[in-house]
């Protein structure tokens, strides 16, 4: 009996550190999972930074970003971005399920791509998640996009997107830095054509320069400008 008690006590001592370590791991994972939800509340009033900005700072590379409130950005730009990136921005709750179903039916191998990503989903990715591996990232992105759309007004979602989106090489982030780089003027002075060219560059801002668009970019910008002029109630939430 005494031998059994000693064996049980010894086993308990061996297991205790493992259980303790497991508990710490669960606590850390829980805290990491909760962090984006907490930061979303903070970022409702505090200018956020993106994971790409943090990565550049961590590797001593420059970041150029000038936070600019939405009411100081020419209305031509958010309208152009809306019709280009997320035409139903004002009407859905952060996720365009119709677009996702369409992409899934088309059999995209890596899950819903940029064509199915709403502005809220892109904000979630830019602020909290990683680039690439969309199949693994998208479910988390969808949950966070719903949360962002729930706790932020639509104008705040657009404002954050316009200030954290990458808009050029060498660490150019946000509409203000992008406009100054491309057109030597602030985002508040962009005309409809310049705004459309800025929006047309977003799918690949590293390679696409709004100031020197190729024929395809010019054609796309013309379509964006036309749609922006006719947006009407589609852009009502930006007023």
C-alpha atoms as one frame of an Amber mdcrd trajectory, in Angstrom:
protein
   0.000   0.000   0.000   2.805   2.383   0.949   4.597   1.488  -2.281   1.446
   2.281  -4.302   1.100   5.647  -2.540   4.725   6.531  -3.293   4.243   5.583
  -6.958   1.064   7.674  -7.219   2.761  10.664  -5.609   5.728  10.352  -7.949
   3.423  10.156 -10.979   1.521  13.238  -9.816   4.760  15.194  -9.506   5.757
  14.195 -13.032   2.396  15.182 -14.501   2.046  18.505 -12.677   4.571  20.449
 -14.812   3.037  19.054 -17.977  -0.442  20.081 -16.887   0.874  23.461 -15.847
   2.610  23.930 -19.186  -0.532  22.852 -21.049  -2.590  25.345 -19.063  -0.179
  28.153 -19.886  -0.286  27.205 -23.569  -4.098  27.281 -23.556  -4.056  30.651
 -21.807  -1.592  32.104 -24.329  -3.567  30.767 -27.292  -6.779  32.160 -25.833
  -5.194  35.565 -25.316  -3.865  35.599 -28.884  -7.286  34.623 -30.238  -8.971
  37.405 -28.255  -6.415  40.074 -29.170  -7.888  41.033 -32.582 -11.342  41.453
 -31.046  -9.970  43.698 -28.302  -7.785  45.677 -30.702 -10.783  46.244 -32.973
 -12.434  48.126 -30.104  -9.258  50.148 -29.553  -8.875  50.850 -33.266 -12.374
  52.302 -33.371 -10.755  55.516 -32.115  -6.980  54.958 -32.402  -5.195  54.932
 -35.785  -4.111  51.313 -36.354  -1.030  49.871 -38.007  -0.956  46.863 -40.304
   0.975  43.621 -39.997   2.941  44.617 -43.113   4.002  47.866 -41.440   5.050
  45.970 -38.324   7.038  43.509 -40.448   8.888  46.345 -42.163   9.673  48.061
 -38.865  10.871  44.745 -37.417  13.368  44.398 -40.270  14.492  48.055 -40.165
  12.806  48.935 -43.467  11.100  52.309 -43.919   7.363  52.898 -43.637   5.683
  55.990 -45.059   2.138  56.483 -43.793   0.373  59.767 -43.021  -2.897  59.099
 -41.229  -5.656  61.168 -42.831  -9.278  61.309 -41.586 -11.898  60.351 -44.144
 -13.386  63.843 -44.233  -9.980  65.161 -45.335  -9.768  62.713 -48.251 -11.392
  63.753 -51.518 -14.737  61.904 -51.807 -13.687  60.780 -55.270 -11.278  58.248
 -53.736 -13.539  56.289 -51.347 -16.203  56.120 -54.057 -13.671  54.820 -56.584
 -12.327  52.269 -54.099 -15.854  51.157 -53.196 -16.939  50.437 -56.786 -13.581
  48.817 -57.549 -13.092  46.681 -54.449 -16.500  46.108 -52.858 -19.565  47.447
 -54.690 -21.963  46.188 -51.986 -19.905  47.691 -49.153 -22.838  49.736 -47.830
 -25.296  46.843 -48.030 -23.628  43.787 -46.488 -22.448  43.093 -42.947 -18.759
  42.738 -43.715 -18.897  39.656 -45.940 -20.349  39.325 -49.443 -21.579  35.741
 -49.350 -22.820  35.924 -52.925 -19.328  36.752 -54.170 -17.817  33.969 -52.064
 -20.297  31.413 -53.442 -19.526  32.534 -56.985 -15.782  32.133 -56.470 -16.226
  28.733 -54.820 -18.394  27.540 -57.724 -15.653  28.559 -60.114 -13.403  26.137
 -58.252 -10.636  28.469 -57.139  -8.070  26.115 -55.620  -6.830  28.411 -52.861
 -10.238  29.348 -51.510 -12.011  32.689 -52.014  -9.555  35.154 -53.485  -9.413
  38.919 -53.712 -12.510  38.945 -55.921 -14.542  37.714 -52.944 -12.788  39.862
 -50.337 -14.804  42.786 -49.037 -13.173  45.932 -47.724 -13.862  44.763 -44.148
 -12.167  41.437 -44.917  -9.146  43.230 -46.337  -9.005  45.421 -43.232  -9.074
  42.293 -41.053  -6.238  40.752 -43.059  -4.165  43.932 -43.087  -4.505  44.559
 -39.349  -4.403  41.083 -37.844  -3.532  38.295 -40.274  -0.890  37.070 -42.686
  -0.529  37.286 -46.447  -0.959  34.215 -48.642  -2.467  30.806 -47.768  -5.972
  32.172 -48.333  -7.612  28.789 -47.767  -6.399  28.771 -44.142  -6.797  32.500
 -43.556 -10.265  33.124 -44.995 -12.396  31.576 -42.213 -10.663  33.748 -39.599
 -10.865  36.744 -41.921 -14.630  36.268 -42.309 -15.218  36.143 -38.550 -13.111
  39.252 -37.963 -14.787  41.100 -40.849 -18.203  40.528 -39.276 -16.874  41.804
 -35.942 -15.306  44.885 -37.539 -18.520  45.680 -39.408 -20.508  45.238 -36.191
 -18.480  47.587 -33.990 -17.292  50.197 -36.512 -19.417  52.537 -38.625 -19.011
  52.012 -42.362 -17.159  55.311 -42.644 -14.599  54.077 -40.103 -14.099  50.828
 -42.031 -13.395  52.811 -45.192 -11.212  55.319 -43.337  -9.019  52.591 -41.870
  -8.757  50.780 -45.193  -7.673  53.931 -47.009  -5.007  54.510 -44.369  -3.520
  51.013 -44.076  -3.692  49.732 -47.659  -0.310  49.381 -49.310  -0.154  51.961
 -52.105   3.281  51.670 -53.603   6.746  50.155 -53.194   9.286  50.913 -50.483
   6.786  50.959 -47.625   4.188  53.383 -48.994   0.959  52.915 -47.047  -2.293
  54.824 -47.079  -3.997  57.192 -49.480  -2.108  60.307 -48.412   1.351  58.818
 -48.921   0.193  57.090 -52.101  -1.272  60.274 -53.584   1.827  62.297 -52.757
   4.063  59.660 -54.297   1.998  59.300 -57.481   0.632  62.785 -58.092   2.642
  65.106 -55.831  -0.552  66.176 -54.091  -2.459  65.167 -50.985  -5.380  62.755
 -50.948  -7.719  65.674 -50.320  -6.966  67.120 -53.768  -7.434  64.045 -55.957
  -9.735  64.507 -58.926 -11.972  61.723 -60.268  -9.391  60.457 -62.774  -6.565
  60.348 -60.236  -8.799  58.626 -57.682  -9.747  55.993 -60.257  -6.085  55.404
 -61.099  -5.307  55.025 -57.384  -8.113  52.476 -57.020  -6.993  50.611 -60.144
  -3.527  50.172 -58.618  -4.744  48.475 -55.438  -4.710  44.842 -56.596  -0.947
  45.114 -57.159   0.357  48.405 -55.709   3.986  47.302 -55.810   4.024  47.022
 -59.594   1.251  49.425 -60.614   2.091  53.113 -60.507  -1.004  55.346 -60.783
   1.167  58.109 -62.224   2.372  55.902 -65.098  -0.477  53.539 -65.944  -0.280
  51.156 -68.864  -3.139  50.799 -71.338  -4.866  48.135 -69.268  -4.700  50.237
 -66.107  -6.034  53.284 -67.949  -8.929  51.249 -69.288  -9.728  49.864 -65.849
  -9.511  53.338 -64.310 -11.968  54.663 -66.898 -14.454  51.940 -65.951 -13.962
  52.693 -62.244 -14.497  56.425 -62.788 -17.700  55.748 -64.726 -19.043  53.420
 -62.035 -18.104  55.866 -59.290 -20.100  58.632 -60.975 -23.126  56.337 -61.183
 -22.737  54.790 -57.711 -25.655  56.690 -56.199 -27.147  54.803 -53.254 -24.377
  52.196 -53.388 -22.123  54.785 -51.725 -24.762  56.264 -49.411 -23.034  55.039
 -46.235 -19.969  57.164 -47.005 -21.862  60.444 -46.607
